[in-house]
Amino acid sequence: MVVVKILYITVSLMIANPSHSNEIYHLLAFLVSMNVVLWATPVVKVIGLKSGYIDKPSERKIHKKPVVRIGGVAIFVGTTAGLLVVWWLGGFGVLPPAKDAEIWGVTIGAVLFFIIGLADDLFSLSPQFRLILQSVIAGFAWYKGVRIEFFTIPFGELIHIDMWWLSLPITVIWLVGMVNAINWIDGLDGLAAGVCGIAAVVMLIVSLFMNQPAAALLAAALAGGALGFLRYNFNPAEIFMGDGGAYFMGFMLAGVAVIGIAKTAAVTAVFLPFLILAVPIVDMTWVIFSRICQGKSPFLPDKRHIHHRLLQAGVSQRLTAIYIYSLTLWLGSIALAFAGFPSGGVYTLASTLLLAYTTWHVWRNRRLPS
């Protein structure tokens, strides 16, 4: 009923204000996705409990009681529903063949990554097998047009990648890397959902500002799904997204970054995705580097992630999540300023004050050494 009401109100607004129909489509994708996730998550939770798909406590894990681990199904259903409704209403418009292929490349790739993640949630696939499947699907997305065509180094010039043998591995590394980076930060109640929701909102704004409305629709639907799921996933979590949800959101974010932000031939545009997604990227890079330095496998789970370190310092789960949210928002506001978004400096100042406030709380609540 809620979705029907949203559709009725949206169509009425589009008829009354046809000049603002594009903006309304993005709002519609966000609201439909969020409401479907809010409705679907309790249903998925019941199914998970009855079928036994739960994540049991262990030494490596933080939760103390069994929690359903297939919540990614709700995120997938909600995000897909938001995009299908917008498509049905003509929100994607008549895209040129190249752009149409990019959108399909991201959506189909995200569906396939979700299937891999859900299969891992249900049957526990080996890391090596998952990595092979991920690389193949990322290669398919590259074939469909989801390609990194520009590259730059800090304070360097923009480099156009003409050779397929260079574009393909760089694109695959980016797509597969981001998927696993999001999956790796999903070790704390609400952390991955909140970080992805904030990053998706920033990508939505930047994509619209850079005149990439189709990519912005993907970001809007993902933002609604992630933030809707947060209602049940924030501490104390009632349900986990599992690998299915993390893989799906990670690929969507990585794909939108490629087709919606990095398509602009400017050094700042190529740099923006790394800034928006810096928290999971830096966290994953540091963990891999530290594991290798100690002669351990980079796939070996441990407690080296930023959220583990904050918890070990005595910071609560909720404050840890909120602190990382504020850090993600701060980086996103800097990205807006770099993109030339109006009042980007004001948003950066506001987010800096918020980050300073949460940092002070973390410092005050840390466990002092005995």
N, C-alpha and C positions, 0 to 999 in steps of 0.2 A: 504493500500500500504506500509506503514512504517513497519508493522509486517512482510509482505511478504519479504521485503528487508532484515530485520533482520534475518529471517529464511535462506534466500539465503546466506548471509554472514557467518552465523553461521555454516551451513553445509559445506561451502567451507573451513572454518578454521578447522573444525573437520577432513575433508579429508586430509588437508595439514599437520595438527599436531595431529594425533590420540592420542599421549601420553598426551595431555593436554585437552582431550575431557571432563573430569569431570569438570574442571574449566570453560570451555566454556558453559556447561549446566547451571551452576549457573548464569553466565552473561546473558545467554539467558532468563532465568526465570525472572531476574530483568528487562531487557530491554523490553520484551514483556508485562509484567505486567504494567510497567510505561507508555508505549506508548498506550496501550489499555485504561488505566485510563485517560490519557490526551485527548484521542478521545471521550471516553464515557461520561465524566463529563458534558460537555456542552449539550449533548443530554439529560442526566438525569435532568439537570437544566431546560430545556425547558419543559420536561414532568411534572416536579414538579410544575412549574408555571401554566401550563394549567390545571392541576388536583387540584391545591389548596393546595398541601402538603407543606406548608410554616410554618416557625417558627416566630411567631409574637413577637414584643418587649413587655417587661413587666418590672416591678420593679426589679425582681430577675435577669433578663437577661441584657447582656451588649450591644448587638446590638440595633441600633436605627431604623432599617427598616426591613420589612419582608424579610426572606431569606429561600430559598428552604432547606428542612431538610432531604432529602432522598439521599444525596450524597454517602452514604455507598453502594448503589447499584453499583456505578461505581467502588469503591474499590473492592467489591466482584467480579464483572465481570472481572476486570483486573487481580487480583491475581489468580483467577480460570483459566483464559485463559493462563497465564504464566505457571501454573502447568500442564495444559492439553497439551500444546505444548511440554513441556519437557517430559512428559509421553509418548506422541505419538512418539517422537524421541528416546525413550528408555533410557532417562536420569536417571530414577530411577533404572534401571538395574533389576537384579533378586535378590530381597530381600529375606532373610530368613523369614519363616512364622511369627515369633514373631515381627520382625521389620516391616513387611508389615502390620500387624494388628495395630501397633502403628501409622503408617502413615495414615492409613484409619481412625483410631480413632480420630486423630487430624482434618483431613479434613472434615469428616462427622460431627463431633462435631461443627466445625467452621461454617459449612453450617446451622446447626440447630440453633446455637446461632444467626446467621445473620437473620434467619427467625423470631426468637423471637423479636429481636431488630427492624426489619422492621415492624412487627405487632404492636409494641408499637408506632413507628413513625406514623403509619396510624390510629390506633384505640385507643391509650392511655390505655395500660394494667395497672392493679394495681401493685404496687411494690411487694406485697406478692405473687401474681400469677406468676409474672416474676421470683421471687426467687425460687419458687417451680419448675417451668419448667427448670430453669438453673441447679438446683441441680440434677434433673432427667437426663438431658443430660450429665452433668459432670460424673454422675454415669455410664452412658453408655460408655463414653470415657474410664473410669477406667476399665470397663469390657473388652474393646477392647485392653487393654494393656498400656494405657496412665496412668501409675502409678508411684507415688513417692515411691521408694523402699529404699531410704536412708534418714536419718535425722541426723542433728547435732545441737548442741548449740554452741554459740560463745566460741572459745578456748577449745571446748570439743572434744570428740572422735566421730567417725562416728558410727551411729547406724543403723543396717540393720533392716528394717521393714518386718517381716515374716508374721505377722497376718493380714488377709484381713480386719478385723474389725477395724484395726488401719490405714492401708494404704488407705482404701476407704474414710473415713471422711477427712483425711489430704489432699488427692488429690482433693476431691470435694471443700474443703475450698480454696485451692490454685487456682483452675481453676475458680470458681465462684468469688472469691475475686479479681483476676486480671482483669476479665471482667468488674466488677463494678468499679475498680480503674481507668481503662482507660476511662470508661464512665464518671466518675466524674471529670476528668481533662479536659474533652471536653467542657469547658465553656468559651473558649477564642479562637478567630480566629487562626487557624493553630496549636494550642497547642498540641492536641492529635495526629494529623497526624505527626507533627515533632518529638515528643517524641517517638512515635511508630516506625517511620522510622529510627531514630538513634539507638534505642534499637534493631531493627531487623537487622541492619547492623552489630552491635556488635555480636549478636547471630550467624549471618552467619559466621563471622570470627572465633568465638570460636568453633562453631560446626565443621567447617572444620579442625581446629587445633586439635580437639579431635577425629578426624576421624569418624564423623557422617555426611556424605555427603547428605543422604536423608533428614534429619532434616534441613540441611543447605539450601536445595532447597526450602523448605517451607519458611524459613526466607528470602531468596533472593527474592522470588515472593512477599512476604508481604512488604519488604522494597521498592521494585519498585512501588507497588500500593500506599503505604502511601506517599512516596515522590512525586509521580506523582500527587496525589490529592492535595498536598500542593500548587501546582501552582495556584489553584482556591480557596484554603481555607485560605491562609495567609491573614492577615489584609490588606485592608478591604475584608472580605470573600465574595465570590460570591455564595457560597453554603456551607451547613453544612453536615457532615457525618451522623448525627443523631445516634440514638441508634443502628441501623443496622450496621453501619460502626464501631462504638466503640466496640460493642459486638464481631464482627467478628475479628477485630484486637487484641482485648484483649485475646480472646481464642487462637488465633494462636500463640501469644507470649508466653502465659502460657503453651501451648502444646509443642512448640518447646523447651522451657526450660526444660520440663520433659523428653522428649524422646531424646533430642540432647545434653544437657549439664549435667543435673543431673544424667544421666545414668552411668557416670564414678564414680567408688567407691573411691572417694577422698573427703576430707573435703572441699578443695577449690572449687571443681566442684559443690558440693551441695550448697555452699554459693554464687556462681556466679550469678544465676538468681535473687536472692534478691538484689545484688549489681547493676546489669544492670537495674533493674526495681524499684530501690529504690525511685525515685521521686514519681510515682503514689502510691506506697505502703505506704510510710511515710505520704503522703498527705491524703490518705484515712483513715489511722489509727488515725492520729491526729484529723481529722474531726469527726469520729465516737466517739472517746474518749471525745472530748469537748462537743459534743451534749449530750452524756449520762450523763456527769458530771453536766450538766445543767438541767437534767431531761427531755430532749427532745428525740423524736424518732430519731434513727440513719438514717432513711429514709427521714427525713424532710429536704427539700432543703434549703440552706442558702448561705451566702457568707463568709465562713470560709476557703475556699481553698487558697492555696498559691498564685494563680494568682489573686484572689480577694483582698488579703492583699497587694500585690504589686500595684494593681490599686488604692486601697484606699490611698496608700502612695504617689500617684501622678505620678507613673511610667506609661508610655504609653503602649498601647496594644502590639505594635511591640517590644518594648524593653523588656517587660515582657516575651513574647514568646521567644525571643532570649536568654534572661538570663536563662530561664529554659532549653532551648536547650543545652546551654553550660554546665549547671549543669549535664544534662543527659549524655552528651558526656564525661565529666570529670569522672563520675562514671563508664561509659563504658570502658574508657581507664584504669582505676584502675583494672577493671575486667580482661582486657587483660593482665595486668602485673601479677595479681594473677594466671592467667592460665598458665603463663610461655611463653606467646607469644613473639617471637623475637622482640626486640626493644620496648617492652611494656613500659619500663620505660621512653623511649624517648617520646612516645605518651602521657604518663601521664604528663610529664613535659610540653609539648606543650599545652595540654588541660587545665592544671593548669594556665598557662599564659593567655589563652583565658578566662577562668572563672574569673580570677582576673581583666581582662580588662572590661568584662561585668558587674562585680560587682561594679567596680569603676563608670561606667556609670549609673548604678542604683542608687548608693549613690549620685552622682552629680545631678541626675534628680528627686530625691525624693522631696516631698512637705514638706517644713520646717514647724514645728508647729508654729501657730501664738500666 
